[in-house]
Amino acid sequence: MATVFFETTGDRHVQIVGGLTALERRIREVARQGAERAIVAAAPVEHARPLPIPVEFVAPGTPAPEGARVERADVIAGIELADDAATRQRAEWALIRGMNKSYEGPVDALINWRFSMRITRWLARRSLAVTPNHVTITAILLGLAAALIASRGGYAMIAIAGVMLEGNSILDSVDGELARLRYQFSKLGQALDNMSDDIVDNVFLAAVGYALGGVWMWLGFAAAGGRVFVSLTIYLAVFRKLGNADVMAYRWWFETDVTTVDEQFDPKAISTWLRSFGRRDTYVFVWMLACLAAFPYWVVCHGLVIAAVNVSLFLAQSTVFRGKAWVRR
């Protein structure tokens, strides 16, 4: 698919859908599919960002060159744009609904998307200057503020902190959705997104333990410490091999024959459902419920269980199954 020829009706290709013109979106879409060049049968259009492949504009009605793949520049998410706002909004929502991760956890799939995708839609209509990294930084600040409030102790403070942490989890989906929607990917964004989850969760665990005091403080610190230790080893292993922070490329010894993330989290596999209890969207939601139910001890206990499982897996990986291929390119 070296060349893609785009046809359109009138000026529908310049309608803004999800923060980008329909034409720019289609060009970036085919570029990710392997196209090397695009020809557009329409009047020239200026774009705020450089396009990933060369684009040539020809007069409307010009026939497609031999061998070129013919596409519509005014069809988004399977919906042909029209000259009315309702069709454009329907196409925009259909597009955004497809921005979720294929391997999302159960709470993201059932609850969080109802909030995250509406925030994503609102942000996408704003300036391109508001980037996914800005959302990630906002989520980090919200999560750290939640930990600070939780450390004060008392039902009201811990309950508010639990709700704030769930807000952090929702924003954690927004940054990825916005990046996919606008094609705003970067290594920095990937590192921020992955590392921020670990930072916020572990600080929150330690903060709740501190608020409970006594032995619970030390248990909270132990849970956070165990999680930090395993996370750092995974990040270092991935960075040494890939030079980035793509922790989804890490494989445990029982996953060495798995090549893609979709295979790793196959919804038909029992292991996927068992692992969902350790997925961030799930346990953060449970932590919020525990905080609202005046039972913050569960946060520390659950954090300890996750830490114990992760440390046990790491010890097995490092000793019994040493030498297995841990990182997939």
N, C-alpha and C positions, 0 to 999 in steps of 0.2 A: 504494500500500500504506500508507494512512494509519493503519489500526488492525489490530493482530494479536491474535487471541484464542488464548490458550494453554490447552490441556487437559492433564491429567496423571492418573496413577493413584496413589492413596494419597498418600504423602509422598515419592515418588521424585524430585520436582523439587527437593528440598532436599539431595539427595546431592551430595557434593563431588567434582568431576571437574576435575582440573588446577588445583586451588587455588580454584575458584569453584563455587558451587552451580549445578546444571544450569539452574535458572531464570534466574539472573543471566547465565549464559553465553548462553542463548538470547535474552534480552532485548537484550543488547549486540550479538549477532549480527544480529538483525533491524533494530536501530537503524542499524547500518552499511549495511544494505541499503536504508534509506530510510523505515522505519516511524516514525511520529510519536507513536504511543500504543499501550500494551499493556494488555490485559485478561486477568487470570489467574483461572481457575476453581479456586481453592484457598484455603486459609487464609492470611492475611497473613504475609509473611516479611520480617524486617529484614535489611538488607544493610549491610556495613561501609562501602561507598563509594556516593556518589550515583549513581543510574542515569541514563543519557543521555536517556531519554524518560519521560514520566509513566506510572505503572503503577497500575491499579485492580484490586483483588481482589474477586471475587464468589463466591458460594456454589458449591461443587462441583455439577455437574449443570446449571448455568445455561446456556441455549442461547446460541450465539454471535450477536451482533447482526448485522443485515443488512449485507452489504458487507464485513464483516471477514474477513481471511484467517485460517484456522484452522491452528494449529500444535500440535505436541506439545512440552511443556516438559520431558519426560523422555526425549528422543531426542538423543543426542550423537554426532556423526560417523556418523550413520546407524544407530547401535546403540541400541535401546530399553533403558533401564535396568531392572534387575530388583532383587529384594530380596536379592541376593547380591554379595559382594565381587568375584568373578571377572568378572562382566559389567561392573561399574563399572571395573575395571582394564583390561579389554579396550577399553572405550570411551575411557578416558583415553589409552591408548597409540595408538589410532587417531587421536585428536584431535591428540596431540603429533606424530605422524608427518606430519601435514598442516601443521605450523608452519614447514617449510623454505621458503626463498625460491624462487620460480619460476625465478629466474635464477642459482641457485647454481652455483659452479664445480665441476669434476670431482672434486677431492679432497673437497670438502664433500659431494658427492653419493654418493661411493663409500666414504669412510673416516670423515671427521670426524663425521658425523651419529650414528654408532654410539656415540660418546662424548658429544657435545654434548646429544643428546636425552635421554640417561639422566640427565645432570646437570640438565637443564631439568626433567625429571619430578621429581627429588628436591627441587629448589628450589621447584617449584610447590606441593608439599605442605607447605611451611613457611609462616611468617607472611607476610602481604602487605607487612610492613615491609621484607623483603628484596626490593629492586626491581631492575629491569634495569640501572639506573645503578650500583648497587652492584657488579654483575657486571662492568660496563664498567671501573669504577675498579680492581677487582681485576685485571682483564686488563692494564690499563695498568701497574700496579705489577709484575706478573709479567714483562711485556715489557721494562720498563726494568731490572729485576733481571737478566734474561737478557743485556741489552746490557752491564751492568756486569761480569758474570761473563766474558763474551766478551772484554772489553777486557783481562783479566788475561793472556790468551794461554795457550798450551799445549793439547795435545789434550784432556785431561780437561775443562778449563774450557770450551773452545769446544763440545765435544760436549754437555755439560750445558746450555749456553746454547741450543744448537739445539733440544733437546728442550723446554726452557722456552718458547722462541718458538712452537713448535708448540702447546704448551698455551695460550698466548695466543690463537692462531688459533682453537682450539676454543672458548674462552670468548667469542671474538668472535661466534661463532654463537649461543651460549647467550643472550646478552643480547637479541638480536633474537627468538629463539624464545620467551623468557619474556615479552617485551613483547607479542607477538602472542597468546600463550596467555592472558595475564591482561588484555589490553586496557590496558596501561600504556604509552601512547605519550606522548612529549613532545618539544618542540623541543630542550630541553637534552640529552635522551637521544640524539636524532638527531645533534646536533653532536658530542657526546662519542664516539659510536660511530664516526663517519666520521673525525674528526680524530685519534682515538687510534691508528688503523691507521697513518696517515702518520707520526705522532710516533715510535711504537715502531719501525717498519721503518727509518726513516732514522737513528735513533740506533743501532740494531743494525748497520746498514751501516757507519756511521762507527766503531763500536766494533771490529768485525772488522778493518777496515782499520788501525785504530790498533794492534791486537794483532799484525798481520802486519808492520807497520813499513815503513820505506823508502818506495819508490814506491807500495806498496799502500796505505799510509796516505792519501796524497794522492788516489789513485784512489777510495778509499772515501769520502773527504770530498767529492770531486767528484760521485760518484754520489748521495750524500745531498743535496748542494746542488742538483743539477739537479732531483731529484724534489720538493724543498721548493719551488723556484721555480714549477714547473708547478702543484703542488697549491694554493699560495697564490693564483695567478691564477684557478684554477677556483673556489675558495671565494669569492673576491671577486666574480666574475661572477655566481655563483648568489645570493649574499647581496644584491647590489645589485638583482636582479630579483625574488627571491622572499622575501627577508628571513629565510632559513633556511640550513641547511647541507646541503640535499638534493643532494649531488653527482651522484646518479643522474639529476637533471634536466638535467645538462650534456650537450650534443651537439657532436660534432666536425662539420666541414663535410660529411662524407659521411653524416651521420645526420640532416640537417635535416628529412627527411621522416618521421622516426620519432617517433611520439607517445607510446608507452608503453615502459616498461623491458622488458616481455616481448618487444616487437618489436625492441628494441635488442639483446637477447640471444637471438634466435630460435635454438633448438637445431638447426634444419635448415640454418642459414646457415653457410657455410665460415668467414666472418669471426668467428663466435662461437667456433669451435674454435680458430682462430688466436689470438684474444684470450685464450683460457683460459690460455695460457702466461704471460700478464701478470696474471692474476687472483691476488689475494692468497693464497687458500687453496692454489693450485698452487705459487707460488714459495716460500712459507714452508715448505711440505712439502719441496720440493727443497733449500732452504737447510739444513733439518734433516739431510737425508740427506748433504749435502756436509760438514756439520760432523761427523757420525758417521763418515764415511769419511775423515776427516783431510784434507779438501780444502777448507778455508775460502776459498781463492782464488776458488772458483766463486761464492761469495756476492757478492764484490766485482765480479767480471766480470758476473754476471747483473744486479746492481744497476745497473752502468754501461749495459748494453744497454737496460734498462727506462728509465733516465733519458734516454738518447740518443733513444729512440723518442718518449718523451713531449715532450721539448724540440723535436724535429723537427716533431711534430704541432702543437705550440703555435705555432712560428714560421710554419708554413704557414697555420694558422688566423688568425694576426694580420696576415699580409701578403697572400699570394695570395688567400685566401678571406675577406678582411676584409669585414664587413657582413652575413655570414650569421647567421641566428638561432641563437644558441648555447645558450640556456636555454629549456626547455619548462615551461610552467606545469602 
